[in-house]
Amino acid sequence: MVSAVAEIRASSKTLLAPGTPRKPANTGQVIRWLILFTGGVLMVMPIAYMISTSLKWPHEIYNLALVPNEPHLENYTYVLEDGRFYGWFVNSLVIATITTISNILFDSLVGYTLCKFRFPGRYIVFIAILSTLMIPTEMLVIPWYLMSQAFGWLDSYWGIMFPGLMTAFGTFLMKQFFETVPDDFIEAARIDGLNELAIWWTVAMPLVRPALAALAIFVFLGNWTAFIWPLIVTNSVDMYTLPVGLSSFGDEADVQWELIMTGAAISTIPTLVVFLVFQRFIIRGVVMAGLKG
């Protein structure tokens, strides 16, 4: 393995040495580069426009120029000095964090159970869980609201969080990744005297870290940007999440787009942090999968 890496490095140095003639790119490579570049520009443009709008004065909002004529930071000062913004930020952070931890624990536990245990009706339970993915969220809002009302969860953290504490997608994802964990490892741990909960936590979970990282990113982003359900279940301004709170910067007569874009720009910081923290686990999982292949 070491010798192979050394040969690759030596060959790369030879290829990149000064004076080495470069192989001209063919038409197929140029087309692929152009497609990738175009896709990258299309993906970055909304973010660039959001940041640009956050630096504009109200009279410049409908000017489509990407660079503001008079860029300023007054919008950021106004949003950060608004005491409500910090409350909305904390609400979203608490809800997204708790929901992410809950999904990592319970989705992985259910996925491990469905994958490594043999019991009657196992496939029926799995199919029933997957079938919930075909139900649109809009059809579940009314039952969720009635349940929240019956249990007194309206306008509370619990009322916002309970629909997403476990997800069918997370269960499916974890079950599929636990399929890659060799049964020999599980049996060896049982012979060593570990109970099933200890096997799940100390043996199986470390082997599916890429899946856990992916699940954490998906769940955190989904709850951080959730709008419809928090809007329905909350009544007081103090319980608003960040997306719901930012929508209050506009009404039928006037929409303060510069403030909405400023709040949206600030709200992207936690999502970037989560991605930067967990991306190395995903990349490591892809690399390991390639080496195993």
LINFEN-V944214 format. One record per backbone hydrogen bond with DSSP energy under -1.0 kcal/mol. CO is the residue of the C=O (numbers start at 1). NH is the residue of the N-H. If there is no record, write none. Layout:
# LINFEN-V944214
((CO/NH) (CO/NH))
This chain:
# LINFEN-V944214
((1/5) (2/6) (3/7) (4/8) (5/9) (6/10) (7/11) (8/12) (9/13) (10/14) (11/15) (12/16) (17/20) (26/30) (27/31) (28/32) (29/33) (30/34) (31/35) (32/36) (33/37) (34/38) (35/39) (36/40) (37/41) (38/42) (39/43) (40/44) (41/45) (44/48) (45/49) (46/50) (47/51) (48/52) (49/53) (50/54) (52/55) (53/56) (55/72) (57/60) (58/61) (60/63) (73/77) (74/78) (75/79) (76/80) (77/81) (82/85) (83/87) (84/88) (85/89) (86/90) (87/91) (88/92) (89/93) (90/94) (91/95) (92/96) (93/97) (94/98) (95/99) (96/100) (97/101) (98/102) (99/103) (100/104) (101/105) (102/106) (103/107) (105/109) (106/110) (107/111) (108/112) (109/113) (110/114) (111/115) (112/116) (113/117) (119/122) (121/125) (122/126) (123/127) (124/128) (125/129) (126/130) (127/131) (130/133) (131/134) (132/135) (136/139) (137/140) (140/144) (141/145) (142/146) (143/147) (144/148) (145/149) (146/150) (147/151) (148/153) (156/160) (157/161) (158/162) (161/164) (167/171) (168/172) (169/173) (170/174) (171/175) (172/176) (173/177) (174/178) (175/179) (177/180) (178/181) (183/187) (184/188) (185/189) (186/190) (187/191) (188/192) (189/194) (190/193) (195/199) (196/200) (197/201) (198/202) (199/203) (199/204) (200/205) (205/208) (208/212) (209/213) (210/214) (211/215) (212/216) (213/217) (214/218) (215/219) (216/220) (217/221) (218/222) (219/223) (220/224) (221/225) (227/231) (228/232) (229/233) (230/234) (233/155) (236/239) (237/240) (241/245) (242/246) (243/247) (245/248) (246/249) (247/250) (249/256) (254/251) (255/257) (256/260) (257/261) (258/262) (259/263) (260/264) (261/265) (262/266) (263/267) (266/269) (268/272) (269/273) (270/274) (271/275) (272/276) (273/277) (274/278) (275/279) (278/282) (279/283) (280/284) (281/285) (282/286) (283/287) (284/288) (285/289) (286/290) (287/291) (288/292) (289/293))
